[in-house]
Amino acid sequence: MMPEMQKIGFIINPISGTRKKTNLPDYIYGTLGNHYDIDIRFTERRGHAYELARGMVEQQYSIIVAVGGDGTVNEVASALVHTPSALGIIPCGSGNGLARHLQIPLDWKEAIELFLHCKVVEIDYGTANDVKFFCTCGVGFDAHVGHIFSQNKKRGFWTYLKSVLGEFVRYKPKKYKFKTAEYKFKKKAFLVTFANASQYGNDAYIAPHADIQDGLIDVSILEPFPAIKAVDIGMKLMSKKIDRCQYVQILRTKEVLLKRKKKGVFHYDGEPCVMKKKILIKAHPRGLKVAVNIDAPFN
């Protein structure tokens, strides 16, 4: 009697990013059909990826693959925390932050082929009040731009960059209070990012030394800076040197309480929302199983 094949589910967001996904199902079946019992589903609305993933968890799928951008990855991963099912990623979004940190190929064919020779590791995730995040979350300019970007029908890096440049001259830094087990202080900031992984996406490293398996959150605080320094800060962001910037403070903690004057925009894994004026950010060590390349530097 032949051994039963492992179940693998693919949850495809057909409208994520700018790439067409017409040939994806055929390539999945052609590449993995002899190795897995395959199930492919398409999302139809926001929140649908979470629902589909929960159903696959209940049916004991070994790997559940998010095919889309960071928002799709967040929904699927949120359904998998503290379950036996592992997250897989085929990155098809604008930033692909978690996929990049985990060294998952950005080419979708190579990302599919990864499941022929993969290993499953456990990584941390974070929560901001009751919202889960796996890459980064935060307040300030990046959350503001994320809100603007979400209202634009056009997607992709250049559309996002246009939003950044357009809003930069208008945005005013805000005052925040921070409280951890080690620190308590006030600071005016252009943005505050809470990082589980090292980057936003597109290789923009806001917390270049963040370790996704250390049980800690890296808190990156960018203070107000002269406009003339914007290009230099941007270059440091893209070259993993933001921690060397005189306007940046980075601290590492298991838990941090952020307070601001009133509720406002917030982002989690690039998804904008409105959150209360008090936000409790916590690290949850090794709460998510993830399928990565057999040679990836995670254990």
C-alpha positions as CSV (number, residue, x, y, z in Angstrom):
1,M,0.0,0.0,0.0
2,M,1.4,3.4,-1.0
3,P,2.0,5.9,1.8
4,E,-0.5,8.8,1.9
5,M,0.9,12.0,0.4
6,Q,1.1,15.1,2.5
7,K,-1.6,17.7,1.9
8,I,-0.5,21.1,0.6
9,G,-2.9,23.9,0.0
10,F,-2.4,27.1,-2.1
11,I,-4.4,30.2,-1.3
12,I,-4.0,32.6,-4.3
13,N,-4.9,36.2,-4.1
14,P,-5.7,36.9,-7.8
15,I,-5.4,40.7,-7.5
16,S,-2.2,41.1,-5.4
17,G,0.8,42.9,-6.9
18,T,1.2,43.4,-10.7
19,R,2.0,39.9,-11.9
20,K,-0.5,37.7,-13.7
21,K,-1.1,34.4,-12.1
22,T,-2.9,32.6,-15.0
23,N,-0.3,29.8,-15.3
24,L,0.3,29.3,-11.6
25,P,-2.0,26.3,-11.0
26,D,-0.7,24.4,-14.0
27,Y,2.9,24.9,-12.9
28,I,2.0,23.9,-9.3
29,Y,0.4,20.6,-10.4
30,G,3.1,19.9,-12.9
31,T,5.9,20.4,-10.4
32,L,4.5,19.1,-7.2
33,G,1.7,16.7,-8.4
34,N,3.8,13.6,-7.8
35,H,4.9,14.7,-4.3
36,Y,1.8,16.2,-2.6
37,D,-2.0,16.0,-2.5
38,I,-2.7,19.5,-3.9
39,D,-5.6,21.8,-3.2
40,I,-5.8,25.3,-4.9
41,R,-8.2,28.0,-3.8
42,F,-8.7,31.6,-4.9
43,T,-9.6,34.5,-2.5
44,E,-12.7,36.5,-3.3
45,R,-12.6,39.2,-0.6
46,R,-10.6,40.6,2.3
47,G,-10.4,38.1,5.1
48,H,-11.1,35.2,2.8
49,A,-7.5,33.9,2.9
50,Y,-7.8,33.6,6.7
51,E,-11.1,31.6,6.4
52,L,-9.6,29.3,3.7
53,A,-6.5,28.7,5.8
54,R,-8.5,27.9,8.9
55,G,-10.4,25.3,7.0
56,M,-7.2,23.7,5.7
57,V,-5.8,23.6,9.3
58,E,-8.9,21.7,10.4
59,Q,-8.3,19.2,7.5
60,Q,-4.7,18.7,8.7
61,Y,-2.8,20.2,5.7
62,S,0.9,19.9,6.3
63,I,1.8,23.1,4.4
64,I,-0.6,26.0,3.5
65,V,0.9,28.4,1.0
66,A,0.0,32.1,0.7
67,V,0.3,33.2,-2.9
68,G,0.1,37.0,-2.9
69,G,1.5,40.1,-1.1
70,D,2.3,40.8,2.5
71,G,-1.5,41.2,3.3
72,T,-2.3,37.8,2.0
73,V,0.7,36.3,3.9
74,N,-0.5,38.0,7.1
75,E,-4.0,36.5,6.7
76,V,-2.8,33.0,6.1
77,A,-0.1,33.1,8.8
78,S,-2.6,34.5,11.3
79,A,-4.7,31.3,10.8
80,L,-1.7,29.1,11.3
81,V,-0.1,30.3,14.6
82,H,0.3,27.6,17.2
83,T,-1.0,24.9,14.8
84,P,0.8,21.9,13.2
85,S,0.4,23.4,9.7
86,A,3.4,25.2,8.2
87,L,3.2,28.5,6.2
88,G,4.6,28.5,2.7
89,I,5.0,31.7,0.6
90,I,4.9,32.4,-3.1
91,P,5.6,36.1,-3.1
92,C,3.5,38.1,-5.6
93,G,3.1,41.4,-3.9
94,S,4.7,44.9,-3.9
95,G,7.1,44.5,-1.0
96,N,7.3,40.8,0.0
97,G,9.0,41.6,3.3
98,L,8.6,38.3,5.1
99,A,9.5,36.3,2.0
100,R,12.7,38.3,1.5
101,H,13.7,37.9,5.2
102,L,13.2,34.1,5.0
103,Q,15.2,34.0,1.7
104,I,12.3,32.6,-0.3
105,P,12.8,33.1,-4.1
106,L,10.9,36.0,-5.6
107,D,10.5,34.1,-8.9
108,W,7.3,32.2,-8.5
109,K,8.5,29.1,-10.3
110,E,11.5,28.9,-8.0
111,A,9.3,29.5,-5.0
112,I,7.1,26.6,-6.1
113,E,10.1,24.3,-6.6
114,L,11.3,25.1,-3.1
115,F,8.6,22.7,-1.8
116,L,10.5,19.8,-3.4
117,H,13.4,20.3,-1.0
118,C,12.3,22.3,2.0
119,K,12.5,22.2,5.8
120,V,10.1,23.4,8.4
121,V,11.3,25.9,11.0
122,E,9.6,27.9,13.8
123,I,9.7,31.7,13.8
124,D,8.4,34.4,16.1
125,Y,5.4,36.6,15.4
126,G,4.2,39.8,17.1
127,T,0.9,41.3,18.2
128,A,-0.2,44.9,18.4
129,N,-3.1,44.9,20.8
130,D,-5.0,41.9,19.2
131,V,-3.6,42.3,15.7
132,K,-1.0,39.8,14.6
133,F,2.0,40.8,12.5
134,F,4.9,38.8,11.1
135,C,7.2,41.3,9.5
136,T,6.7,44.9,10.8
137,C,4.1,47.2,12.2
138,G,4.2,50.8,13.3
139,V,2.9,54.4,13.5
140,G,4.0,57.6,11.9
141,F,5.0,58.4,8.3
142,D,5.0,54.9,7.0
143,A,1.6,54.1,8.4
144,H,0.3,57.4,6.9
145,V,1.8,56.5,3.4
146,G,0.3,53.0,3.7
147,H,-3.1,54.5,4.2
148,I,-2.7,56.7,1.2
149,F,-1.3,53.9,-0.9
150,S,-4.2,51.6,0.0
151,Q,-6.6,54.1,-1.6
152,N,-4.7,54.0,-4.9
153,K,-6.0,51.6,-7.6
154,K,-2.5,51.3,-9.0
155,R,-0.1,48.9,-7.2
156,G,3.7,48.3,-7.3
157,F,6.9,49.9,-6.1
158,W,6.8,53.0,-8.2
159,T,3.2,53.9,-7.1
160,Y,4.3,53.5,-3.5
161,L,7.4,55.6,-4.1
162,K,5.2,58.3,-5.6
163,S,3.1,58.3,-2.5
164,V,6.2,58.6,-0.3
165,L,7.5,61.6,-2.2
166,G,4.1,63.3,-2.3
167,E,3.4,63.0,1.4
168,F,6.9,63.7,2.7
169,V,6.6,67.5,2.5
170,R,3.1,67.4,4.2
171,Y,3.7,65.0,7.1
172,K,4.3,66.4,10.6
173,P,6.2,64.2,13.2
174,K,4.2,63.2,16.3
175,K,4.9,62.8,20.1
176,Y,5.0,59.3,21.6
177,K,5.5,57.7,25.0
178,F,7.3,54.4,25.3
179,K,7.3,52.0,28.2
180,T,9.2,48.6,28.4
181,A,10.6,46.5,31.3
182,E,13.9,48.3,30.8
183,Y,12.9,51.9,29.6
184,K,10.4,54.6,30.0
185,F,10.7,57.8,27.9
186,K,9.0,60.3,25.6
187,K,10.1,61.1,22.1
188,K,9.0,63.0,19.0
189,A,9.3,60.8,16.0
190,F,8.8,60.8,12.2
191,L,8.0,57.1,12.4
192,V,8.2,54.2,14.9
193,T,8.5,50.7,13.5
194,F,8.2,47.5,15.6
195,A,10.1,44.8,13.7
196,N,9.9,41.1,13.9
197,A,11.8,40.8,10.6
198,S,14.5,43.1,9.4
199,Q,12.7,44.9,6.6
200,Y,9.5,46.5,5.3
201,G,9.9,44.8,1.9
202,N,11.7,45.8,-1.3
203,D,15.0,45.4,0.7
204,A,14.3,48.5,2.8
205,Y,15.9,47.5,6.1
206,I,14.4,49.4,9.0
207,A,15.8,47.0,11.6
208,P,18.9,45.4,9.9
209,H,19.8,43.2,12.9
210,A,16.3,41.9,13.7
211,D,16.3,38.1,14.3
212,I,13.0,36.4,13.6
213,Q,13.8,33.6,16.0
214,D,15.1,35.5,19.1
215,G,11.8,36.2,20.9
216,L,12.3,39.9,20.7
217,I,10.9,43.0,18.9
218,D,13.3,45.5,17.4
219,V,11.9,49.0,18.0
220,S,13.2,51.5,15.4
221,I,12.6,55.2,16.1
222,L,13.3,57.7,13.4
223,E,13.4,61.2,14.9
224,P,12.6,64.4,13.0
225,F,15.4,65.3,10.5
226,P,16.2,68.1,8.1
227,A,14.7,67.5,4.6
228,I,18.3,67.7,3.2
229,K,19.1,64.4,5.0
230,A,16.2,62.5,3.4
231,V,18.3,61.0,0.6
232,D,21.0,59.9,2.9
233,I,18.5,58.3,5.3
234,G,16.9,56.5,2.3
235,M,20.3,55.2,1.1
236,K,21.1,53.9,4.6
237,L,17.6,52.2,4.7
238,M,18.4,50.4,1.5
239,S,22.0,49.4,2.4
240,K,21.3,47.9,5.9
241,K,23.0,50.9,7.6
242,I,20.0,52.7,9.1
243,D,21.3,51.8,12.6
244,R,24.3,54.1,11.9
245,C,22.0,57.1,11.2
246,Q,22.2,59.8,13.9
247,Y,18.4,60.3,13.8
248,V,17.7,56.6,14.5
249,Q,17.4,54.9,17.9
250,I,16.9,51.1,18.0
251,L,16.1,49.1,21.1
252,R,15.2,45.5,21.6
253,T,12.5,44.2,23.9
254,K,10.0,41.5,24.5
255,E,7.1,43.9,25.0
256,V,6.5,47.7,24.6
257,L,3.6,50.0,25.4
258,L,3.2,52.9,23.0
259,K,1.0,55.9,23.9
260,R,0.0,58.8,21.6
261,K,-2.4,61.7,22.0
262,K,-5.3,60.1,20.1
263,K,-6.2,57.1,18.0
264,G,-4.9,57.1,14.5
265,V,-3.5,55.3,11.5
266,F,-1.3,52.2,12.1
267,H,0.1,49.6,9.8
268,Y,0.8,45.9,10.2
269,D,2.7,44.1,7.5
270,G,1.9,47.0,5.2
271,E,-1.9,46.9,5.8
272,P,-3.3,50.2,7.1
273,C,-5.9,50.4,9.9
274,V,-7.0,52.7,12.7
275,M,-5.8,51.8,16.2
276,K,-6.3,53.1,19.7
277,K,-4.0,55.7,21.3
278,K,-2.5,53.0,23.5
279,I,-0.9,50.1,21.6
280,L,0.8,47.1,23.4
281,I,3.3,45.3,21.2
282,K,4.4,41.8,22.2
283,A,6.8,39.2,20.8
284,H,5.5,35.6,20.7
285,P,8.5,33.3,20.4
286,R,8.5,30.5,17.7
287,G,4.7,30.5,17.4
288,L,4.6,29.9,13.6
289,K,5.9,27.0,11.5
290,V,7.3,28.0,8.1
291,A,8.6,26.1,5.1
292,V,11.9,27.5,3.9
293,N,14.7,26.4,1.6
294,I,16.7,23.4,3.0
295,D,19.8,25.6,3.0
296,A,18.3,28.7,4.6
297,P,20.1,29.9,7.8
298,F,17.2,29.1,10.1
299,N,16.8,26.2,12.5
